[in-house]
């Protein structure tokens, strides 16, 4: 049974939109995602997830009097032909939904655009750079807006992919965190994902039939991302058994992971003051590599001091191991 | 918000300390003379010497797998057998007074398990005959083959041929002689074979989901093995599951919402059953196993009913795809899952067995290899025997007065409820009548346990009979 059909069948013929919106409302209330009076930034890329999120959240905020001050926060990675187009979409959303927009750019924050980074390092590991930079960019943007919380449009498919990825790559610490609906409560800006239980299919349907204005192209630099394996697999699973996506998330929540294995110790980066479990935060390590013309710095297993650039091992590998893995997009 | 851990996102799939299979990990070269160029050439066929012993000529299997042409036949074999033996000793899988039943499907993993157990037994026999005081007896070994013809009638000829071949294989593994038990899977229903067969077919037909049907058959096979083992005096069941099979299981359990019970299924020891199950080949990958069969001329038979369908098949294809991309991936998957917390029953249970030699008892106690068998803090799904996550299982007590079928529904895990129990509640009663008695009795036990469990939780607040009420 298709995910959306299941919803409307369940509702006994009620309108799909109503059921969709009501379910999101229940997730928000049931998980106590917000408090009245909070300033909340919506991570807005111009894509379908964040557009639907902005639309539904502002609608529910009105309808149920959440009392939230909503903003749109967008990150400009500097990808010509992709991001500049999607940013136009977000600018239109600002007008359409009446939500103030803040844009932060990699160029301003780090001095590098993704175009420049890819030119330097190629199409391997580029997703790692972008993911790490984006996380910090969102936090910095949120600080500029002085918001209490960040909301992202990650849907059930995204989270299921992340669960699988973390199993495949041996990251037990991330595995224990990635299914939480709210993360980072002990950091500067907590983040939550109201679409955690919402299938991507439903979001697409909602956006399409409500004729919402969104930008629907894949990032041009992502074809090699390892996440692609997990995504294809999940698509194959969804056909015979749509609930497999939610079942993966349930498994992720139920995994018996000792609390002692969870969190690395939190400190601050010596270079920029951002939250970090190491001396330097990942963004600073990567930036240092870029600025010194050492693109492999911070990539691959840590070797000694981290400044070690004996890359012969990495280069000699018959199968290029590094190229296959995308940065973790845990939020 | 995540803090960035030392483990970079692009962690190499196989950390040198963890994976001991012969997978493609440069850092374990142990100072061999492989040059960078040789490595690039794909497996170092240019070497003329085994990388381990540095004297014999390396073995080439020509199967396109990783690490071909690096080890000589002897070192390769010692490596695989060494992992088997390490698993057996460090988890007390087989001790001198044990009577071990080896589950044999005819496939390569169980063939290797059987071979290795046989070699261990020969060694024990030699030691026994050579020792003066004969203090350590030789453990007994039996072999069990589950005949699934009732579930796959089209394969009956194939299965008959397979059992013939299995019979001759087992008799060739003598001395010491081993009993062979060929058991039809429907024997869980009782000894009347026609009636049992009929019940099996009815049961399987009432499961609409293909994956559910396949999984149910697996659960029934395990019950059959348990029945054979306990009726014939065996106290250990050896299952030949290798790393590759476990990797598939990790993913398929995740995909079926069975994340809580997963850690119970993938340890070296699984003692939630009457006859504890041990997995001595858990640390060997399928490639090693097939190579060993090739090396030692071990024949195997792959029955067509082994092929999977539905979700299980999708998972197998996915793992195969990942393996193509990186041959160490299945090791990483299992290593990740191994970091999940096991259950109390993932150790050999303590028994008051006067037959166990003192030396063995002392050793088992010292290394904390057993657990107190009277602990029962978990409830189990009557169909798959998976430990239930109490926080999301239905409150059984509300079904005190209910129908047996409702009680069955409440007692099952959410995965079995979805893929095995009939969707339509009105068929539940009938389905319940098709189940083997053992599964139904599990439902009743669970009800009792849940009361005991609740009582245990609140006992500090309960007044005992002889306490004074102020």
HADDOCK unambig.tbl for C-alpha pairs under 7 A between the chains (distance, minus, plus):
assign (segid A and resid 167 and name CA) (segid B and resid 333 and name CA) 5.85 0.50 0.50
assign (segid A and resid 167 and name CA) (segid B and resid 336 and name CA) 6.06 0.50 0.50
assign (segid A and resid 168 and name CA) (segid B and resid 329 and name CA) 6.87 0.50 0.50
assign (segid A and resid 168 and name CA) (segid B and resid 332 and name CA) 6.46 0.50 0.50
assign (segid A and resid 168 and name CA) (segid B and resid 333 and name CA) 5.23 0.50 0.50
assign (segid A and resid 169 and name CA) (segid B and resid 13 and name CA) 6.14 0.50 0.50
assign (segid A and resid 169 and name CA) (segid B and resid 332 and name CA) 6.59 0.50 0.50
assign (segid A and resid 170 and name CA) (segid B and resid 332 and name CA) 5.86 0.50 0.50
assign (segid A and resid 170 and name CA) (segid B and resid 333 and name CA) 6.56 0.50 0.50
assign (segid A and resid 170 and name CA) (segid B and resid 335 and name CA) 6.97 0.50 0.50
assign (segid A and resid 170 and name CA) (segid B and resid 336 and name CA) 4.73 0.50 0.50
assign (segid A and resid 171 and name CA) (segid B and resid 336 and name CA) 6.99 0.50 0.50
assign (segid A and resid 172 and name CA) (segid B and resid 336 and name CA) 6.30 0.50 0.50
assign (segid A and resid 183 and name CA) (segid B and resid 1 and name CA) 5.31 0.50 0.50
assign (segid A and resid 184 and name CA) (segid B and resid 1 and name CA) 3.59 0.50 0.50
assign (segid A and resid 184 and name CA) (segid B and resid 2 and name CA) 6.61 0.50 0.50
assign (segid A and resid 187 and name CA) (segid B and resid 1 and name CA) 6.37 0.50 0.50
assign (segid A and resid 190 and name CA) (segid B and resid 1 and name CA) 6.54 0.50 0.50
assign (segid A and resid 191 and name CA) (segid B and resid 1 and name CA) 6.96 0.50 0.50
assign (segid A and resid 233 and name CA) (segid B and resid 318 and name CA) 6.77 0.50 0.50
assign (segid A and resid 244 and name CA) (segid B and resid 255 and name CA) 5.62 0.50 0.50
assign (segid A and resid 244 and name CA) (segid B and resid 256 and name CA) 6.28 0.50 0.50
assign (segid A and resid 247 and name CA) (segid B and resid 255 and name CA) 5.88 0.50 0.50
assign (segid A and resid 247 and name CA) (segid B and resid 256 and name CA) 5.67 0.50 0.50
assign (segid A and resid 247 and name CA) (segid B and resid 257 and name CA) 4.15 0.50 0.50
assign (segid A and resid 248 and name CA) (segid B and resid 254 and name CA) 5.41 0.50 0.50
assign (segid A and resid 248 and name CA) (segid B and resid 255 and name CA) 4.87 0.50 0.50
assign (segid A and resid 248 and name CA) (segid B and resid 256 and name CA) 6.86 0.50 0.50
assign (segid A and resid 248 and name CA) (segid B and resid 257 and name CA) 5.64 0.50 0.50
assign (segid A and resid 250 and name CA) (segid B and resid 257 and name CA) 5.60 0.50 0.50
assign (segid A and resid 251 and name CA) (segid B and resid 254 and name CA) 5.37 0.50 0.50
assign (segid A and resid 251 and name CA) (segid B and resid 257 and name CA) 4.72 0.50 0.50
assign (segid A and resid 251 and name CA) (segid B and resid 258 and name CA) 5.66 0.50 0.50
assign (segid A and resid 251 and name CA) (segid B and resid 259 and name CA) 3.73 0.50 0.50
assign (segid A and resid 251 and name CA) (segid B and resid 260 and name CA) 6.57 0.50 0.50
assign (segid A and resid 252 and name CA) (segid B and resid 259 and name CA) 6.33 0.50 0.50
assign (segid A and resid 254 and name CA) (segid B and resid 259 and name CA) 5.30 0.50 0.50
assign (segid A and resid 254 and name CA) (segid B and resid 260 and name CA) 4.79 0.50 0.50
assign (segid A and resid 255 and name CA) (segid B and resid 259 and name CA) 4.97 0.50 0.50
assign (segid A and resid 255 and name CA) (segid B and resid 260 and name CA) 5.06 0.50 0.50
assign (segid A and resid 255 and name CA) (segid B and resid 340 and name CA) 6.82 0.50 0.50
assign (segid A and resid 256 and name CA) (segid B and resid 260 and name CA) 6.22 0.50 0.50
assign (segid A and resid 256 and name CA) (segid B and resid 340 and name CA) 5.31 0.50 0.50
assign (segid A and resid 256 and name CA) (segid B and resid 341 and name CA) 5.29 0.50 0.50
assign (segid A and resid 257 and name CA) (segid B and resid 340 and name CA) 5.13 0.50 0.50
assign (segid A and resid 257 and name CA) (segid B and resid 341 and name CA) 5.87 0.50 0.50
assign (segid A and resid 258 and name CA) (segid B and resid 341 and name CA) 6.54 0.50 0.50
assign (segid A and resid 264 and name CA) (segid B and resid 5 and name CA) 6.43 0.50 0.50
assign (segid A and resid 266 and name CA) (segid B and resid 3 and name CA) 6.61 0.50 0.50
assign (segid A and resid 275 and name CA) (segid B and resid 3 and name CA) 6.51 0.50 0.50
assign (segid A and resid 276 and name CA) (segid B and resid 3 and name CA) 5.19 0.50 0.50
assign (segid A and resid 276 and name CA) (segid B and resid 4 and name CA) 5.86 0.50 0.50
assign (segid A and resid 277 and name CA) (segid B and resid 3 and name CA) 5.59 0.50 0.50
assign (segid A and resid 277 and name CA) (segid B and resid 4 and name CA) 5.69 0.50 0.50
assign (segid A and resid 277 and name CA) (segid B and resid 5 and name CA) 6.00 0.50 0.50
assign (segid A and resid 278 and name CA) (segid B and resid 6 and name CA) 6.94 0.50 0.50
assign (segid A and resid 281 and name CA) (segid B and resid 4 and name CA) 6.82 0.50 0.50
assign (segid A and resid 282 and name CA) (segid B and resid 4 and name CA) 6.36 0.50 0.50
assign (segid A and resid 299 and name CA) (segid B and resid 8 and name CA) 6.71 0.50 0.50
assign (segid A and resid 299 and name CA) (segid B and resid 10 and name CA) 6.30 0.50 0.50
assign (segid A and resid 300 and name CA) (segid B and resid 8 and name CA) 6.13 0.50 0.50
assign (segid A and resid 300 and name CA) (segid B and resid 10 and name CA) 4.89 0.50 0.50
assign (segid A and resid 300 and name CA) (segid B and resid 11 and name CA) 5.49 0.50 0.50
assign (segid A and resid 300 and name CA) (segid B and resid 12 and name CA) 6.79 0.50 0.50
assign (segid A and resid 301 and name CA) (segid B and resid 7 and name CA) 6.77 0.50 0.50
assign (segid A and resid 301 and name CA) (segid B and resid 8 and name CA) 6.06 0.50 0.50
assign (segid A and resid 301 and name CA) (segid B and resid 10 and name CA) 6.96 0.50 0.50
assign (segid A and resid 301 and name CA) (segid B and resid 11 and name CA) 5.29 0.50 0.50
assign (segid A and resid 301 and name CA) (segid B and resid 12 and name CA) 6.58 0.50 0.50
assign (segid A and resid 316 and name CA) (segid B and resid 36 and name CA) 6.13 0.50 0.50
assign (segid A and resid 316 and name CA) (segid B and resid 40 and name CA) 5.97 0.50 0.50
assign (segid A and resid 317 and name CA) (segid B and resid 40 and name CA) 6.10 0.50 0.50
assign (segid A and resid 318 and name CA) (segid B and resid 40 and name CA) 4.82 0.50 0.50
assign (segid A and resid 318 and name CA) (segid B and resid 42 and name CA) 6.55 0.50 0.50
assign (segid A and resid 322 and name CA) (segid B and resid 10 and name CA) 6.11 0.50 0.50
assign (segid A and resid 325 and name CA) (segid B and resid 10 and name CA) 5.97 0.50 0.50
assign (segid A and resid 327 and name CA) (segid B and resid 9 and name CA) 5.60 0.50 0.50
assign (segid A and resid 328 and name CA) (segid B and resid 9 and name CA) 6.02 0.50 0.50
assign (segid A and resid 331 and name CA) (segid B and resid 1 and name CA) 6.28 0.50 0.50
